[in-house]
Amino acid sequence: MSIFDYVPENRAGRRAESRRLQQEAEAEAKYLARRDAAKRAAMEKIARNGITIDDLKREYERGRNESITEVSEYAMKMIYCGFALALKREFKFGAERVLRTLRAADQIILEELTTEDIIDRVSRELGITVRFDCKKGEELFDV
C-alpha cells in the first residue's frame, strides 16, 4: 500500500478525506477558471485594439526572419573581412588580389545550392573537412 492508496479506517476519517479531496478539486477548478478568465480578458483587450492572435504570430515571424537576415549579413561581412585580412597577412596580398579572391569566393557561394554542397566541394577538392561539432577553442577544420 502506498501513500496514494491511503483510505482512512473509520467513517469520520473517510468523510474528512473526502472533504479534503473535494476542496482540492474546487481550488483547482477556481484556479483554472481565473487563469482562463485572465487569458480571455487579455485576448479581449488585444482584440479591442484591432490586434488578433494571427497578427501577433505574423509580426513575430516577420521580426524573427528580419533578425535572422541581419545576423546572417553581419556574419558574412565579418567572415569576408577576416578572410581579406588573412590573405594580406599570410600571403601579402594587396587590395586588388584580395578583391579578386573575395569576388571569386562570392561567385562560388552563389553557384552552390546548399551549405552541404559547398562543404562537400571543399572536402573533395581540398581534402579539408569543416567541423560543426567543435567546441570553443577547438579547430574548426580537419585535414
LOKOLGU-128333 format. One record per residue: x, y, z of N, C-alpha, C in turn; residue number from 1. Coordinates in Angstrom, 2 decimals, always signed. Atoms other than C-alpha are relative to their C-alpha. Example, Ala and Ser with C-alpha at 12.3 -4.5 7.8 and 13.67 -1.06 7.14 Angstrom:
<rs>
R     npx     npy     npz    capx    capy    capz     cpx     cpy     cpz seq
R   +0.89   -1.19   +0.00  +12.30   -4.50   +7.80   +0.90   +1.20   +0.00   1
R   -0.82   -1.19   -0.06  +13.67   -1.06   +7.14   -0.77   +1.09   +0.73   2
</rs>
This chain:
<rs>
R     npx     npy     npz    capx    capy    capz     cpx     cpy     cpz seq
R   +0.85   -1.18   +0.00   +0.00   +0.00   +0.00   +0.89   +1.23   +0.00   1
R   -0.78   -1.23   +0.07   +1.42   +3.39   -0.98   -0.79   +1.14   +0.62   2
R   +0.70   -1.16   -0.57   +0.58   +6.85   +0.31   -1.15   +0.45   -0.89   3
R   +1.05   -0.38   +0.92   -1.57   +7.30   -2.77   -1.23   -0.90   +0.14   4
R   +1.11   +0.93   -0.19   -3.73   +4.35   -1.79   -0.62   +0.14   +1.39   5
R   +0.45   -0.15   -1.39   -4.45   +5.70   +1.71   -1.51   +0.15   +0.06   6
R   +1.43   -0.09   -0.28   -8.01   +5.11   +2.85   -0.15   -0.04   +1.51   7
R   +0.15   +0.00   -1.46   -8.88   +6.14   +6.42   -0.86   -1.19   +0.45   8
R   +0.65   +1.19   -0.52  -10.10   +3.28   +8.57   -1.41   +0.27   +0.51   9
R   +1.34   -0.25   -0.56  -13.10   +4.98  +10.19   -0.80   +0.94   -0.89  10
R   +0.90   -0.81   +0.81  -16.12   +6.81   +8.77   +0.34   +1.48   +0.07  11
R   -0.34   -1.42   -0.17  -15.10  +10.21  +10.17   +1.26   +0.32   -0.81  12
R   -1.23   -0.20   +0.76  -11.66   +9.83   +8.62   -0.28   +0.01   -1.50  13
R   +0.35   +0.05   +1.43  -13.18   +8.90   +5.25   -0.72   +1.28   -0.43  14
R   +0.69   -1.25   +0.34  -15.50  +11.92   +5.36   +0.97   +1.16   -0.06  15
R   -0.99   -1.08   -0.01  -12.62  +14.22   +6.23   +0.87   -0.07   -1.26  16
R   -0.81   +0.19   +1.21  -10.54  +12.77   +3.40   -0.79   +0.40   -1.24  17
R   +0.86   -0.35   +1.13  -13.45  +13.16   +1.00   -0.16   +1.51   -0.11  18
R   +0.11   -1.46   +0.00  -13.93  +16.82   +2.04   +1.30   +0.64   -0.48  19
R   -1.30   -0.54   +0.39  -10.21  +17.46   +1.62   +0.20   -0.13   -1.51  20
R   -0.13   +0.21   +1.44  -10.22  +15.96   -1.87   -0.94   +0.92   -0.78  21
R   +0.96   -0.88   +0.66  -13.33  +17.95   -2.79   +0.50   +1.44   +0.03  22
R   -0.54   -1.35   -0.12  -11.73  +21.16   -1.50   +1.17   +0.21   -0.97  23
R   -1.11   -0.10   +0.94   -8.60  +20.47   -3.55   -0.52   +0.13   -1.44  24
R   +0.58   -0.05   +1.35  -10.70  +19.86   -6.67   -0.65   +1.36   -0.25  25
R   +0.61   -1.32   +0.14  -12.67  +23.08   -6.05   +1.05   +1.09   -0.16  26
R   -1.07   -0.99   +0.09   -9.47  +25.06   -5.52   +0.66   -0.04   -1.38  27
R   -0.59   +0.13   +1.34   -8.02  +23.70   -8.75   -0.94   +0.56   -1.06  28
R   +0.98   -0.51   +0.95  -11.23  +24.49  -10.64   -0.04   +1.53   +0.04  29
R   -0.02   -1.46   -0.13  -11.19  +28.07   -9.27   +1.25   +0.58   -0.66  30
R   -1.25   -0.47   +0.60   -7.55  +28.48  -10.29   -0.10   -0.03   -1.52  31
R   +0.12   +0.11   +1.45   -8.25  +27.21  -13.81   -0.98   +1.02   -0.56  32
R   +0.98   -0.99   +0.46  -11.30  +29.47  -14.11   +0.62   +1.40   +0.00  33
R   -0.67   -1.31   -0.05   -9.25  +32.52  -13.00   +1.01   +0.14   -1.12  34
R   -1.00   -0.02   +1.06   -6.48  +31.61  -15.43   -0.66   +0.19   -1.36  35
R   +0.70   -0.12   +1.27   -8.91  +31.18  -18.32   -0.62   +1.39   -0.15  36
R   +0.59   -1.33   +0.06  -10.67  +34.44  -17.43   +1.07   +1.05   -0.29  37
R   -1.10   -0.94   +0.26   -7.33  +36.28  -17.40   +0.44   -0.08   -1.45  38
R   -0.34   +0.16   +1.41   -6.49  +34.83  -20.82   -1.03   +0.66   -0.89  39
R   +1.07   -0.60   +0.80   -9.88  +35.85  -22.20   +0.06   +1.52   +0.08  40
R   -0.07   -1.46   -0.17   -9.51  +39.36  -20.75   +1.16   +0.57   -0.81  41
R   -1.15   -0.46   +0.78   -6.06  +39.72  -22.31   -0.31   -0.03   -1.49  42
R   +0.34   +0.12   +1.41   -7.36  +38.50  -25.66   -1.02   +1.07   -0.41  43
R   +0.99   -1.04   +0.30  -10.34  +40.89  -25.49   +0.66   +1.37   -0.08  44
R   -0.72   -1.28   +0.01   -8.03  +43.79  -24.69   +0.80   +0.15   -1.30  45
R   -0.76   -0.02   +1.25   -5.82  +42.89  -27.65   -0.95   +0.21   -1.17  46
R   +0.96   -0.10   +1.10   -8.87  +42.50  -29.91   -0.61   +1.39   -0.07  47
R   +0.55   -1.37   +0.00  -10.25  +45.91  -28.83   +0.94   +0.96   -0.73  48
R   -0.98   -0.84   +0.70   -7.05  +47.42  -30.21   +0.14   -0.39   -1.46  49
R   -0.04   +0.42   +1.39   -7.67  +45.66  -33.51   +1.10   -0.99   -0.31  50
R   -1.09   +0.96   +0.19   -4.89  +43.12  -32.99   -0.53   -1.39   +0.29  51
R   +0.42   +1.38   -0.20   -5.55  +39.42  -33.39   +1.21   -0.88   +0.28  52
R   -1.08   +0.95   -0.23   -3.51  +36.38  -32.47   +0.78   -0.24   -1.29  53
R   -0.68   +0.18   +1.29   -2.77  +35.89  -36.16   +0.92   +1.17   -0.29  54
R   -0.85   -1.17   +0.18   -1.43  +39.46  -36.27   +1.28   -0.14   +0.83  55
R   -1.17   +0.17   -0.88   +0.86  +38.71  -33.31   +0.95   -1.06   -0.55  56
R   -0.83   +1.07   +0.56   +2.09  +35.46  -34.88   +0.73   +0.48   -1.25  57
R   -0.59   -0.50   +1.24   +2.69  +37.16  -38.23   +1.14   +0.98   +0.29  58
R   -1.04   -0.97   -0.35   +4.65  +40.01  -36.64   +1.20   -0.67   +0.66  59
R   -1.09   +0.76   -0.62   +6.67  +37.57  -34.54   +0.87   -0.63   -1.08  60
R   -0.74   +0.65   +1.09   +7.65  +35.61  -37.67   +0.76   +1.02   -0.85  61
R   -0.65   -1.03   +0.79   +8.44  +38.80  -39.59   +1.25   +0.51   +0.73  62
R   -1.13   -0.48   -0.79  +10.67  +40.09  -36.79   +1.09   -1.05   +0.11  63
R   -0.96   +1.11   -0.09  +12.33  +36.70  -36.42   +0.78   -0.13   -1.30  64
R   -0.66   +0.13   +1.30  +13.05  +36.46  -40.15   +0.93   +1.18   -0.28  65
R   -0.87   -1.17   +0.18  +14.41  +40.02  -40.26   +1.27   -0.13   +0.84  66
R   -1.16   +0.17   -0.88  +16.70  +39.25  -37.32   +0.98   -1.03   -0.56  67
R   -0.86   +1.03   +0.59  +18.00  +36.09  -38.97   +0.76   +0.57   -1.19  68
R   -0.63   -0.61   +1.16  +18.70  +38.04  -42.16   +1.11   +0.96   +0.42  69
R   -0.99   -0.96   -0.47  +20.51  +40.81  -40.28   +1.22   -0.70   +0.58  70
R   -1.11   +0.73   -0.61  +22.62  +38.37  -38.27   +0.82   -0.70   -1.07  71
R   -0.70   +0.69   +1.09  +23.47  +36.39  -41.42   +0.86   +0.98   -0.79  72
R   -0.76   -1.00   +0.75  +24.53  +39.53  -43.28   +1.20   +0.47   +0.80  73
R   -1.09   -0.44   -0.86  +26.62  +40.68  -40.33   +1.09   -1.07   +0.07  74
R   -0.97   +1.10   -0.09  +28.27  +37.26  -40.01   +0.79   -0.12   -1.30  75
R   -0.70   +0.10   +1.29  +29.09  +37.16  -43.73   +1.01   +1.13   -0.16  76
R   -0.94   -1.13   +0.08  +30.67  +40.63  -43.57   +1.22   -0.26   +0.88  77
R   -1.12   +0.32   -0.90  +32.78  +39.51  -40.59   +0.91   -1.05   -0.62  78
R   -0.79   +1.07   +0.60  +33.88  +36.36  -42.41   +0.82   +0.53   -1.17  79
R   -0.73   -0.56   +1.13  +34.80  +38.24  -45.59   +1.13   +0.91   +0.46  80
R   -1.06   -0.90   -0.49  +36.74  +40.87  -43.63   +1.14   -0.80   +0.63  81
R   -1.04   +0.84   -0.58  +38.59  +38.20  -41.65   +0.81   -0.71   -1.08  82
R   -0.65   +0.66   +1.12  +39.36  +36.35  -44.87   +0.93   +0.98   -0.73  83
R   -0.81   -1.01   +0.69  +40.64  +39.58  -46.51   +1.26   +0.31   +0.79  84
R   -1.19   -0.29   -0.83  +42.95  +40.35  -43.60   +0.95   -1.19   +0.05  85
R   -0.86   +1.19   +0.00  +44.22  +36.76  -43.52   +0.80   -0.08   -1.30  86
R   -0.72   +0.02   +1.28  +45.10  +36.97  -47.23   +1.13   +1.02   +0.01  87
R   -1.05   -1.03   -0.05  +47.03  +40.18  -46.61   +1.13   -0.43   +0.93  88
R   -1.02   +0.34   -1.00  +48.84  +38.93  -43.50   +0.78   -1.26   -0.36  89
R   -0.65   +1.28   +0.28  +49.58  +35.35  -44.60   +0.72   -0.04   -1.34  90
R   -0.53   +0.12   +1.36  +50.25  +35.84  -48.31   +0.41   +1.33   -0.61  91
R   -0.40   -1.35   +0.44  +50.99  +39.59  -48.56   -0.80   +0.47   -1.22  92
R   +0.86   -0.45   +1.10  +48.06  +40.09  -50.96   -0.27   +1.49   +0.16  93
R   +0.41   -1.39   +0.00  +47.34  +43.68  -51.91   -1.50   +0.08   -0.17  94
R   +1.44   -0.23   +0.07  +43.89  +45.21  -52.17   -0.61   -0.63   -1.25  95
R   +0.55   +0.52   +1.26  +43.41  +44.18  -55.82   -0.12   -1.52   +0.02  96
R   +0.05   +1.47   -0.07  +44.26  +40.49  -55.26   -1.04   -0.46   +1.02  97
R   +1.00   +0.35   -1.01  +42.13  +40.40  -52.11   -1.41   +0.14   -0.59  98
R   +1.31   -0.20   +0.62  +39.17  +41.85  -54.03   -0.32   -1.08   -1.02  99
R   +0.23   +1.07   +0.98  +39.59  +39.32  -56.85   -0.35   -1.30   +0.71 100
R   +0.25   +1.23   -0.76  +39.69  +36.49  -54.30   -1.39   +0.04   +0.65 101
R   +1.31   -0.11   -0.64  +36.63  +37.77  -52.42   -1.12   -0.11   -1.03 102
R   +1.01   +0.10   +1.06  +34.68  +38.16  -55.68   -0.12   -1.44   -0.49 103
R   +0.03   +1.40   +0.42  +35.66  +34.64  -56.71   -0.71   -0.86   +1.04 104
R   +0.66   +0.74   -1.08  +34.56  +33.30  -53.31   -1.50   +0.27   -0.03 105
R   +1.41   -0.36   +0.08  +31.28  +35.18  -53.63   -0.69   -0.73   -1.14 106
R   +0.56   +0.70   +1.15  +30.69  +33.64  -57.06   -0.18   -1.49   +0.30 107
R   +0.09   +1.42   -0.36  +31.41  +30.13  -55.75   -1.19   -0.22   +0.94 108
R   +1.11   +0.12   -0.95  +28.95  +30.67  -52.89   -1.33   +0.08   -0.74 109
R   +1.24   -0.14   +0.77  +26.28  +31.79  -55.37   -0.28   -1.22   -0.87 110
R   +0.17   +1.17   +0.86  +26.88  +28.73  -57.57   -0.48   -1.23   +0.75 111
R   +0.36   +1.18   -0.77  +26.43  +26.18  -54.81   -1.45   +0.10   +0.45 112
R   +1.41   +0.01   -0.35  +22.88  +25.13  -53.97   -0.24   +0.08   +1.50 113
R   +0.19   +0.05   -1.45  +23.25  +24.44  -50.26   +1.34   +0.07   +0.71 114
R   -1.21   +0.00   -0.81  +25.73  +24.70  -47.44   +0.70   -1.35   -0.09 115
R   -0.58   +1.33   +0.08  +26.22  +20.95  -47.63   +0.77   -0.17   -1.31 116
R   -0.69   +0.10   +1.29  +27.15  +21.26  -51.33   +1.39   +0.63   +0.05 117
R   -1.30   -0.68   -0.02  +29.93  +23.75  -50.69   +0.96   -0.69   +0.98 118
R   -0.85   +0.73   -0.95  +31.21  +21.79  -47.68   +0.55   -1.26   -0.67 119
R   -0.44   +1.19   +0.74  +31.35  +18.63  -49.82   +1.05   +0.37   -1.05 120
R   -0.95   -0.43   +1.03  +33.15  +20.54  -52.57   +1.37   +0.31   +0.61 121
R   -1.27   -0.28   -0.69  +35.82  +21.81  -50.13   +0.67   -1.30   +0.41 122
R   -0.55   +1.30   -0.40  +36.25  +18.27  -48.84   +0.59   -0.74   -1.19 123
R   -0.48   +0.70   +1.20  +36.58  +16.80  -52.36   +1.22   +0.67   -0.62 124
R   -1.05   -0.69   +0.73  +38.77  +19.48  -53.88   +1.24   +0.29   +0.83 125
R   -1.13   -0.38   -0.84  +40.98  +20.33  -50.90   +0.36   -1.02   +1.07 126
R   -0.25   +0.97   -1.06  +40.68  +17.41  -48.51   -0.15   +0.60   +1.39 127
R   +0.23   -0.67   -1.28  +39.57  +19.78  -45.73   -1.45   -0.23   +0.41 128
R   +1.34   +0.22   -0.53  +36.59  +18.89  -43.55   -0.34   +1.13   +0.96 129
R   +0.47   -1.05   -0.91  +34.63  +21.70  -41.91   -0.79   -0.69   +1.10 130
R   +0.66   +0.64   -1.14  +33.59  +20.61  -38.42   -1.02   +0.95   +0.62 131
R   +1.01   -0.80   -0.68  +30.38  +21.83  -36.83   -0.21   -0.46   +1.44 132
R   +0.17   +0.54   -1.34  +30.68  +19.77  -33.66   +1.10   +0.46   +0.94 133
R   -1.11   -0.40   -0.85  +33.75  +21.55  -32.31   -0.47   +0.99   +1.07 134
R   +0.30   -0.91   -1.10  +33.68  +23.41  -29.02   +0.91   +1.22   -0.12 135
R   -0.78   -1.23   +0.04  +35.04  +26.89  -28.43   +1.46   -0.30   +0.29 136
R   -1.43   +0.22   -0.16  +38.79  +26.89  -28.82   +0.54   -1.19   -0.79 137
R   -0.43   +1.14   +0.80  +38.88  +23.69  -30.89   +0.14   +0.40   -1.47 138
R   -0.22   -0.26   +1.42  +39.99  +23.58  -34.52   -1.29   -0.25   -0.78 139
R   +1.21   +0.09   +0.80  +37.14  +24.18  -36.98   +0.17   -0.89   -1.21 140
R   -0.27   +0.76   +1.22  +38.84  +22.32  -39.82   +0.87   -1.22   +0.29 141
R   -0.82   +1.21   -0.05  +40.30  +18.82  -40.21   +0.55   -0.23   -1.39 142
R   -0.60   +0.33   +1.30  +42.69  +17.78  -42.96   +0.15   -1.50   -0.08 143
</rs>
